[in-house]
Amino acid sequence: METPSFIATEEWERRLGLNVRRLRKRRLLTQVELARHANVSKSAVQSLERGGGSSLTTLVRVVRALGRNEWLDTLLPDEPKVSPVQLLREREKQSAEARSRVRHPAPPR
């Protein structure tokens, strides 16, 4: 399915709800069972599946209950892996370079 560059929020909610419903049915779960596994109300699951809007907490709990944590992972950018030790070494190196720059006086005229 091709995704246009701009989709209205309501359309994203509708598509997400459809995907949640399809996955729930593939797992042979009722809305009540999914709600229980996700620790949310049945009406929260119904609203999510309808595309009627939902809280972030409900979405995360339902996605996790369906075993699809990778959906959530795709929303998080990769954080740069920076070593605190490497940062300290870089700062020390820059500091040492700054200290080693000695100004020589201009020759007398």
Secondary structure as a PSIPRED ss2 file (coil, helix, strand):
# PSIPRED VFORMAT (PSIPRED V4.0)

   1 M C   1.000  0.000  0.000
   2 E C   1.000  0.000  0.000
   3 T C   1.000  0.000  0.000
   4 P C   1.000  0.000  0.000
   5 S C   1.000  0.000  0.000
   6 F C   1.000  0.000  0.000
   7 I C   1.000  0.000  0.000
   8 A C   1.000  0.000  0.000
   9 T H   0.000  1.000  0.000
  10 E H   0.000  1.000  0.000
  11 E H   0.000  1.000  0.000
  12 W H   0.000  1.000  0.000
  13 E H   0.000  1.000  0.000
  14 R H   0.000  1.000  0.000
  15 R H   0.000  1.000  0.000
  16 L H   0.000  1.000  0.000
  17 G H   0.000  1.000  0.000
  18 L H   0.000  1.000  0.000
  19 N H   0.000  1.000  0.000
  20 V H   0.000  1.000  0.000
  21 R H   0.000  1.000  0.000
  22 R H   0.000  1.000  0.000
  23 L H   0.000  1.000  0.000
  24 R H   0.000  1.000  0.000
  25 K H   0.000  1.000  0.000
  26 R H   0.000  1.000  0.000
  27 R C   1.000  0.000  0.000
  28 L C   1.000  0.000  0.000
  29 L C   1.000  0.000  0.000
  30 T C   1.000  0.000  0.000
  31 Q H   0.000  1.000  0.000
  32 V H   0.000  1.000  0.000
  33 E H   0.000  1.000  0.000
  34 L H   0.000  1.000  0.000
  35 A H   0.000  1.000  0.000
  36 R H   0.000  1.000  0.000
  37 H H   0.000  1.000  0.000
  38 A H   0.000  1.000  0.000
  39 N C   1.000  0.000  0.000
  40 V C   1.000  0.000  0.000
  41 S C   1.000  0.000  0.000
  42 K H   0.000  1.000  0.000
  43 S H   0.000  1.000  0.000
  44 A H   0.000  1.000  0.000
  45 V H   0.000  1.000  0.000
  46 Q H   0.000  1.000  0.000
  47 S H   0.000  1.000  0.000
  48 L H   0.000  1.000  0.000
  49 E H   0.000  1.000  0.000
  50 R H   0.000  1.000  0.000
  51 G C   1.000  0.000  0.000
  52 G C   1.000  0.000  0.000
  53 G C   1.000  0.000  0.000
  54 S C   1.000  0.000  0.000
  55 S C   1.000  0.000  0.000
  56 L H   0.000  1.000  0.000
  57 T H   0.000  1.000  0.000
  58 T H   0.000  1.000  0.000
  59 L H   0.000  1.000  0.000
  60 V H   0.000  1.000  0.000
  61 R H   0.000  1.000  0.000
  62 V H   0.000  1.000  0.000
  63 V H   0.000  1.000  0.000
  64 R H   0.000  1.000  0.000
  65 A H   0.000  1.000  0.000
  66 L C   1.000  0.000  0.000
  67 G C   1.000  0.000  0.000
  68 R C   1.000  0.000  0.000
  69 N H   0.000  1.000  0.000
  70 E H   0.000  1.000  0.000
  71 W H   0.000  1.000  0.000
  72 L H   0.000  1.000  0.000
  73 D H   0.000  1.000  0.000
  74 T C   1.000  0.000  0.000
  75 L C   1.000  0.000  0.000
  76 L C   1.000  0.000  0.000
  77 P C   1.000  0.000  0.000
  78 D C   1.000  0.000  0.000
  79 E C   1.000  0.000  0.000
  80 P C   1.000  0.000  0.000
  81 K C   1.000  0.000  0.000
  82 V C   1.000  0.000  0.000
  83 S C   1.000  0.000  0.000
  84 P H   0.000  1.000  0.000
  85 V H   0.000  1.000  0.000
  86 Q H   0.000  1.000  0.000
  87 L H   0.000  1.000  0.000
  88 L H   0.000  1.000  0.000
  89 R H   0.000  1.000  0.000
  90 E H   0.000  1.000  0.000
  91 R H   0.000  1.000  0.000
  92 E H   0.000  1.000  0.000
  93 K H   0.000  1.000  0.000
  94 Q H   0.000  1.000  0.000
  95 S H   0.000  1.000  0.000
  96 A H   0.000  1.000  0.000
  97 E H   0.000  1.000  0.000
  98 A H   0.000  1.000  0.000
  99 R H   0.000  1.000  0.000
 100 S H   0.000  1.000  0.000
 101 R C   1.000  0.000  0.000
 102 V C   1.000  0.000  0.000
 103 R C   1.000  0.000  0.000
 104 H C   1.000  0.000  0.000
 105 P C   1.000  0.000  0.000
 106 A C   1.000  0.000  0.000
 107 P C   1.000  0.000  0.000
 108 P C   1.000  0.000  0.000
 109 R C   1.000  0.000  0.000
